[in-house]
């Protein structure tokens, strides 16, 4: 399964979203996949 970050802005601010995301029981190595790397791969963007 792959998960991508999605925003509910302006209903939920980025600060609030990231705070709630940090509290989830997700492995540290999976967090960057959700926040960036899966979307970059899906869109064909190169990692920098």
N, C-alpha and C positions, 0 to 999 in steps of 0.2 A: 504494500500500500504506500502511496505517496501523498503527502499533505502539503498544501501551499498556504502561505500567509494570505489572509484576506482582511480587509479593513471595514469597520463599521463607522468610519469617520463621516460626519462629525458627531454621531451619537456616542461613540466611545473614542476618547482621545488616544493618541499613540502612547502617551505615558501610562495611561490606565491599562491599555491592552498589554503592553510589555510587562507591567507589574503583575497582572493576572497570569500571563504566559509564564513568567519566572516561577510562579507558585505551582505550576502543573508538574506532575510526576513524569517528566520526560527526560530521557538520558541527555547528558550534555553534548554528546556527539551528534545527536539528532536535531538539536535546536537550530544550528545553522542551515540544515537542510530545509526545514520548514520556513525559516525566515528569508532565505535567499537562493540556496543552491538548486533546489528542485525547480523553482520558477525559471532560473537562468538556463538550466538544461532544457526545460520545456520550450522556452522561447529561442533556443539556439544561441544564447549569449555566451561569450567566453568568460571564464572566471578570471578575475584580476588579482 
